[in-house]
Amino acid sequence: MEATAAEVDTAVRAAHAARPALADRTVRAALLRRAADLLDAAGERVIEAADAETALGPGRLTGELARTTYQLRAFADSVDEGAFLDVLIDHADPALAPPRPDLRRYKIPLGTVAVYAASNFPLAFSVPGGDTASALAAGCPVVVKAHPDHPATSELCAALLRRAAADVGLPDGVIGLVHGFRAGLDLVRHPLVGAAGFTGSVRGGRALHDAAAARPHPIPFHGELGSLNPVVVTESAAAERAEEIGAGLAGAITLGTGQFCVKPGLVLAPEGEAGDRLLTALTAAVSDTEAGVLLDHRMRDAFLDGVRTRAALPGVHAPVTPGAGGEHTVSAGFLTLPAAALAEDSTHDLLLEECFGPVTVLARYTDEAEIAAVLARLPGNLTATLQLGADESAGRDGAGRGGRLLADVTELAGRVVVNGWPTGVAVAPAQHHGGPYPATTSTATSVGTAAVERWLRPVAYQDTPPALLPPELREDNPLGLPRRVDGRAEPA
């Protein structure tokens, strides 16, 4: 099923030719809703195909399908509303110094978008997922590079999206699909591709990012690459609810066999009696977790090698040893070491890198200085989590510890979670799924309706005759768009 360079070219050219057909926002919204309806109607077949290829299980995949169709409909609503066009009008004012001309600004689509499907989300971050939905919402046709772990699911979903396009009168070229490693490079290098979205490994994402930047005309590359997702448990939090935190942490690191991009990979927990109680609770909960299947044997081998190498580092212990649970499965576990060891030198730097699978590192600290020293060494992350005591949460701790920690982790992550867990990324307008490099290669989100911003660029018209203005910028607002005129917000 490897696509040739000619087949990639054909898919991209078909998508490029479909751009004018996507200009009508009403049609785009109809496409997104029809795609959601068809996916729901074919849900049993879609889930069966995805489970056969990923072993994620019907329960997990049922929830993922619901998330996928929800976000398609959410983007349709956003398209109908039109606020993402960010219409701004400043009328001419000769009295200003210097005088201001008439300026009208909005956002237009970048063109054909290349989407690179994720291994761990065969629906929500793959062919019908958030990158595709947001690009179509922006008015950009899409060519998806399918993930090799679920080619049949990708073909099925692509067929449903093409059927949705036909049902609303759009050419099927608005959704293209290609397979193969080489096709991924050919796609990002194609001169008619205007932007790319990727979810995957640091190594693969960085290679594509560099290829996008090395083009004669570089393009935006929105990549989600890797994240450690640190957790800080204060002494007060451990003293108040060590058992609850230990059980919650176990659930977060083993959910989906640890194959979530927001799995906590490093936990700073206190030394002492409260920290010991947390460790005991974590040990019990992780020990009760059944072995699970990773997405493919390559990932399984990488997980086993990763935990073996980490466990062999000086001062590292394994209260519950992660490893092979069977011929095709892995067992969950966690490693511990003094936090001072992470802060001192580069000996333990491997522990500051993501290990994909059901494992985390518990670093025991003795004071706040050790917390700060470890946090200062961390790369960018999708999330950071604080487990605070009641007084710290309420700002009554006197020392201002909660506020200081909040400020420290805000520097590291795109989403900060307090007294919860980062697994489960809600699809909502205020959501941000991104973070400093290597979590992502840009400042944009890939979850929530704000993800549409990745595929748009602003353009301003100065002193343009009214008859020539696009309808979005005309004085009488024929499309009924929300906008800001002379600094004042006007509703739709």
C-alpha positions in Angstrom: 0.0 0.0 0.0 3.0 2.3 -0.2 2.1 5.4 -2.2 4.5 6.4 -5.0 5.6 9.9 -5.6 3.2 10.1 -8.5 0.3 9.0 -6.3 1.1 11.6 -3.6 1.2 14.2 -6.4 -2.2 13.1 -7.6 -3.7 13.3 -4.2 -2.2 16.7 -3.5 -3.3 18.1 -6.8 -6.8 16.8 -6.3 -7.0 18.5 -2.9 -5.5 21.7 -4.3 -8.2 21.8 -7.1 -10.9 21.4 -4.4 -10.1 24.6 -2.6 -12.7 26.8 -4.3 -15.4 24.3 -3.5 -14.6 24.7 0.2 -14.9 28.5 0.1 -18.6 28.4 1.2 -18.8 28.2 5.0 -22.3 26.7 4.8 -21.0 23.8 2.8 -18.0 23.3 5.1 -20.3 23.1 8.1 -22.5 20.7 6.3 -19.5 18.5 5.4 -18.4 18.3 9.0 -21.8 17.4 10.3 -22.4 14.8 7.6 -19.0 13.2 8.3 -20.0 12.9 12.0 -23.3 11.4 11.1 -21.8 8.8 8.8 -19.1 7.9 11.3 -21.8 7.4 14.0 -23.9 5.3 11.6 -20.9 3.1 10.8 -19.7 3.0 14.4 -19.8 -0.7 14.8 -17.7 -1.3 11.7 -15.2 1.5 12.6 -14.7 0.2 16.1 -14.3 -3.4 15.0 -11.7 -2.4 12.4 -9.8 -0.2 14.8 -9.8 -2.8 17.6 -8.5 -5.5 15.2 -5.5 -3.3 14.3 -4.7 -1.6 17.7 -6.2 -3.9 20.4 -7.3 -0.8 22.2 -10.6 -2.4 23.1 -14.2 -1.6 22.2 -14.8 0.4 25.4 -11.9 2.8 24.7 -12.6 3.0 21.0 -16.3 3.7 21.6 -15.3 6.7 23.7 -12.8 7.8 21.1 -15.4 7.6 18.3 -17.8 9.8 20.3 -15.0 12.3 20.9 -14.2 12.3 17.2 -17.8 13.0 16.0 -18.3 15.5 18.8 -15.3 17.6 17.7 -16.5 17.4 14.0 -19.8 18.9 15.1 -18.1 21.4 17.3 -16.0 22.7 14.4 -19.2 22.9 12.3 -20.8 25.1 14.9 -17.6 27.3 15.0 -17.8 27.6 11.2 -21.4 28.7 11.4 -20.6 31.3 14.0 -17.6 32.7 12.0 -15.7 34.3 14.9 -12.5 32.4 13.9 -12.3 34.7 10.9 -11.3 37.5 13.3 -12.9 40.3 11.3 -11.5 43.7 12.3 -12.5 47.0 10.7 -10.9 50.4 11.4 -12.5 53.2 9.4 -10.4 55.9 7.9 -9.7 58.8 10.4 -7.8 61.8 8.8 -7.8 63.5 12.2 -5.3 61.1 13.7 -1.6 61.8 13.6 -0.5 60.2 11.3 -3.9 59.9 9.5 -5.3 56.4 9.4 -6.5 54.8 6.2 -9.5 52.5 6.0 -8.3 49.0 7.1 -10.2 45.8 7.0 -8.7 42.5 8.2 -9.7 38.9 8.4 -8.2 35.4 8.0 -8.1 33.2 4.9 -7.1 29.5 4.5 -3.5 28.5 3.9 -4.3 25.9 1.3 -3.9 22.1 1.3 -2.9 20.7 4.6 -0.9 17.5 5.2 -2.0 15.6 8.2 0.1 12.9 9.8 -2.0 10.4 11.7 -1.1 9.3 15.3 -0.5 5.7 16.3 -2.3 5.8 19.7 -5.6 7.5 18.5 -6.8 5.7 15.3 -9.8 8.0 15.2 -9.5 11.2 17.2 -5.9 12.0 16.0 -6.0 10.3 12.6 -8.0 10.4 9.4 -11.3 11.9 10.8 -9.5 13.5 13.8 -8.9 17.0 15.0 -6.3 18.1 12.5 -8.5 17.1 9.6 -11.6 18.6 11.2 -10.0 21.9 12.0 -8.3 22.2 8.5 -11.6 21.5 6.8 -13.3 24.1 9.1 -10.7 26.6 8.0 -11.5 25.9 4.3 -8.4 23.8 3.7 -8.5 20.5 1.8 -6.6 17.7 3.5 -4.2 14.9 2.5 -3.7 12.4 5.4 -0.6 10.2 5.7 -2.1 7.1 7.3 -0.3 5.5 10.3 1.0 2.0 9.5 -0.5 0.6 12.6 -4.1 1.0 11.4 -4.3 1.2 7.6 -7.7 -0.5 7.2 -9.3 1.8 9.7 -7.8 4.8 7.9 -9.2 3.6 4.5 -12.6 3.0 6.1 -12.7 6.5 7.7 -11.4 8.2 4.5 -14.2 6.5 2.5 -16.8 7.8 4.9 -15.4 11.3 4.7 -15.3 11.2 0.9 -19.0 10.0 1.0 -19.8 12.9 3.2 -18.2 15.3 0.7 -20.2 13.8 -2.1 -23.4 14.1 -0.1 -23.0 17.8 0.3 -21.8 18.4 -3.3 -18.1 18.6 -2.8 -15.4 16.8 -4.8 -13.9 13.8 -3.0 -10.5 15.4 -3.5 -11.1 17.4 -0.4 -10.0 14.3 1.6 -6.9 12.5 0.3 -5.2 9.5 1.9 -1.7 8.1 1.3 0.4 5.3 2.9 4.1 4.8 3.5 7.2 6.3 5.0 8.4 7.8 1.8 5.0 9.3 1.1 5.2 11.2 4.3 8.3 13.0 3.1 7.0 13.5 -0.4 3.8 15.0 1.1 5.5 17.6 3.3 7.8 18.6 0.4 5.1 19.0 -2.2 5.0 22.6 -3.4 1.1 22.7 -3.3 1.0 21.8 0.4 0.6 24.9 2.5 0.9 23.6 6.1 1.2 20.3 8.0 0.0 18.8 11.3 1.8 15.9 13.0 1.3 13.8 16.2 4.0 11.3 17.0 7.6 10.8 18.1 10.3 13.5 18.6 12.5 11.7 16.0 9.8 11.4 13.3 8.3 14.9 13.9 11.7 16.6 13.9 12.6 15.0 10.6 9.3 16.3 9.0 9.7 19.7 10.7 13.2 20.1 9.2 11.9 19.0 5.8 9.1 21.6 6.0 11.7 24.3 6.9 14.1 23.2 4.2 11.7 23.7 1.3 12.3 26.5 -1.1 9.2 28.0 0.4 9.0 26.8 4.0 5.6 26.1 5.5 4.1 26.0 9.0 4.6 22.6 10.7 2.5 22.1 13.7 4.0 19.0 15.4 3.2 17.3 18.7 6.3 15.4 19.5 6.8 14.2 23.1 6.1 15.2 26.7 7.1 14.1 30.2 4.1 15.8 31.9 5.6 16.3 35.3 3.6 16.1 38.6 4.5 17.9 41.8 3.0 16.6 45.0 3.5 18.9 47.9 4.1 17.7 51.5 0.7 19.1 52.5 -1.1 17.3 49.7 0.6 14.0 50.6 -0.2 14.4 54.3 -3.9 15.1 53.6 -4.6 12.5 50.9 -1.6 10.3 50.1 -3.7 7.2 49.4 -6.0 9.1 47.0 -3.1 10.6 45.1 -1.3 7.3 44.9 -4.4 5.6 43.4 -5.1 8.5 41.0 -1.5 8.5 39.8 -1.6 4.7 39.2 -4.8 5.2 37.1 -3.2 8.0 35.1 0.0 6.1 34.2 -1.8 2.8 33.3 -4.8 4.2 31.5 -4.7 2.9 27.9 -1.5 0.9 28.9 0.3 4.2 29.3 -0.1 5.1 25.7 -1.5 8.7 26.1 0.6 11.7 25.2 -0.3 13.3 28.6 0.7 10.3 30.8 2.6 11.6 33.8 6.2 10.5 33.3 7.9 12.2 36.3 6.5 12.7 39.8 8.1 14.9 42.4 6.9 13.5 45.8 8.2 14.2 49.3 10.4 12.1 51.5 9.1 11.2 54.9 6.0 9.5 56.3 3.4 11.1 54.0 5.5 10.3 50.9 5.9 6.7 52.1 2.2 6.4 52.3 1.8 7.7 48.8 4.4 5.2 47.5 2.6 2.3 49.3 -0.7 3.3 47.7 0.9 3.6 44.3 2.6 0.2 44.7 -0.6 -1.5 45.6 -2.6 0.1 42.8 0.0 -0.5 40.1 0.5 -4.1 41.2 -3.2 -4.7 40.7 -3.1 -3.6 37.1 -3.3 -6.3 34.5 -0.7 -6.5 31.7 -1.8 -4.8 28.5 -1.0 -4.7 24.8 1.0 -1.9 23.2 0.2 -0.7 19.8 2.9 -2.7 18.0 5.9 -4.8 18.7 8.3 -1.9 17.8 6.7 0.1 20.6 6.8 -2.9 22.9 10.5 -3.4 22.2 11.2 0.3 22.8 9.3 0.3 26.1 11.2 -2.8 27.4 14.5 -1.4 26.4 13.6 2.0 27.8 12.6 0.7 31.3 15.6 -1.7 31.4 18.1 1.1 30.6 16.4 3.5 33.1 16.3 0.9 35.9 20.0 0.3 35.5 21.0 3.9 36.3 22.7 4.4 39.6 20.4 4.9 42.6 17.3 3.9 40.7 15.0 1.3 42.3 11.8 -0.4 41.0 9.2 -1.0 43.7 7.1 -2.4 40.9 9.2 -3.6 38.0 7.7 -2.7 34.6 8.4 -5.1 31.8 7.2 -8.0 29.7 3.8 -9.2 30.8 3.7 -12.0 28.2 4.5 -12.6 24.6 2.5 -9.6 23.4 1.9 -7.6 26.6 3.7 -5.4 29.0 3.2 -5.0 32.8 3.0 -1.6 34.5 5.5 -0.3 37.0 7.4 2.6 38.3 10.9 3.7 39.3 12.2 5.7 42.2 15.3 7.8 43.0 16.2 10.8 45.1 15.3 14.1 43.4 18.8 15.4 44.1 20.2 12.9 41.7 18.1 14.5 38.8 19.2 17.9 39.8 22.9 17.3 40.2 24.3 16.3 36.8 23.6 14.6 33.5 23.9 11.0 34.8 20.2 10.6 35.0 19.1 12.7 32.0 17.4 9.7 30.4 14.8 9.9 33.1 13.9 13.4 31.9 12.8 11.9 28.5 9.4 10.4 27.7 9.2 6.6 27.9 6.0 5.6 26.0 4.1 3.0 28.0 2.9 2.2 31.5 5.8 3.6 33.6 6.6 6.7 35.6 9.5 7.9 37.7 8.9 8.9 41.3 11.6 11.4 42.4 11.7 11.9 46.2 12.6 15.4 47.3 13.6 16.8 50.7 12.9 20.5 50.3 11.5 23.1 47.8 15.0 23.8 46.5 15.2 20.3 45.1 11.8 20.7 43.4 12.9 24.0 41.8 16.2 22.4 40.7 14.5 19.5 38.9 11.8 21.7 37.3 14.6 24.0 36.0 16.1 21.0 34.0 12.9 19.9 32.3 12.1 20.5 28.6 8.7 21.7 27.4 5.6 19.7 28.1 2.0 19.4 27.1 0.9 19.4 30.8 2.1 19.9 34.3 0.2 18.9 37.4 0.1 20.2 40.9 -1.3 18.2 43.8 -1.7 20.9 46.6 -2.9 20.8 50.1 -6.2 22.6 51.1 -4.4 25.7 52.5 -2.1 25.9 49.5 -5.1 25.7 47.1 -6.9 28.4 49.0 -3.8 30.7 49.3 -3.8 30.4 53.0 -0.4 28.6 53.4 1.4 31.9 54.3 4.6 30.9 52.4 2.8 31.3 49.0 4.0 27.8 48.0 1.0 27.1 45.8 1.3 30.3 43.8 5.1 29.9 43.4 4.7 26.3 42.1 1.9 27.4 39.7 4.2 30.1 38.3 7.1 27.6 38.0 5.2 24.9 36.1 3.4 27.5 33.9 6.9 28.1 32.3 7.0 24.4 31.4 3.6 23.5 29.9 0.7 24.4 27.8 -1.9 23.1 30.3 -1.6 23.2 34.1 -3.8 20.8 36.1 -4.4 21.4 39.8 -5.6 18.5 42.1 -6.5 16.4 39.1 -4.8 14.3 36.4 -3.9 15.3 32.9 -5.3 12.3 31.1 -8.5 13.1 29.3 -8.2 16.2 27.1 -11.6 17.9 26.9 -12.6 19.3 23.5 -13.6 22.8 24.3 -12.9 26.4 23.1 -10.7 27.2 26.1 -8.6 24.0 25.7 -4.9 24.2 24.9 -3.1 21.0 23.8 0.4 22.1 23.1 3.4 23.5 24.9 7.0 24.5 24.6 9.4 22.4 22.5 9.6 19.4 22.3 6.0 19.1 23.3 5.1 20.9 20.1 6.8 22.8 17.4 4.5 25.8 17.6 2.4 27.8 20.1 -0.9 26.5 18.7 -3.3 24.0 20.1 -4.3 20.8 18.4 -7.5 20.2 20.5 -10.5 22.5 20.8 -12.0 24.8 18.2 -9.0 27.2 18.5 -7.1 24.6 16.5 -8.5 26.1 13.4 -6.1 29.0 13.8 -3.2 26.9 12.6 -4.6 26.8 9.1 -5.3 30.5 8.6 -3.4 33.6 7.8 -4.5 37.2 8.2 -4.8 39.6 5.3 -5.7 43.3 5.5 -7.3 45.5 2.8 -6.4 49.2 2.8 -8.7 51.8 1.1 -10.2 49.1 -1.0 -13.3 50.1 -3.0 -16.5 48.7 -1.3 -17.6 46.8 -4.4 -14.3 44.9 -4.5 -14.2 43.8 -0.8 -14.9 40.2 0.1 -18.3 39.9 1.7 -16.8 39.2 5.1 -15.4 42.8 5.2 -18.3 44.7 3.7 -19.8 47.5 5.7 -23.3 46.1 5.8 -22.0 42.7 7.1 -24.1 40.6 4.7 -22.9 37.3 6.3 -23.8 38.4 9.8 -20.4 37.8 11.3 -19.2 38.9 14.7 -16.5 41.6 14.3 -14.7 44.5 15.9 -15.3 47.9 14.3 -13.2 50.9 15.4 -12.3 49.0 18.5 -15.8 48.0 19.5 -17.1 44.5 19.5 -20.2 43.9 17.4 -22.0 40.5 17.8 -23.2 38.4 14.9 
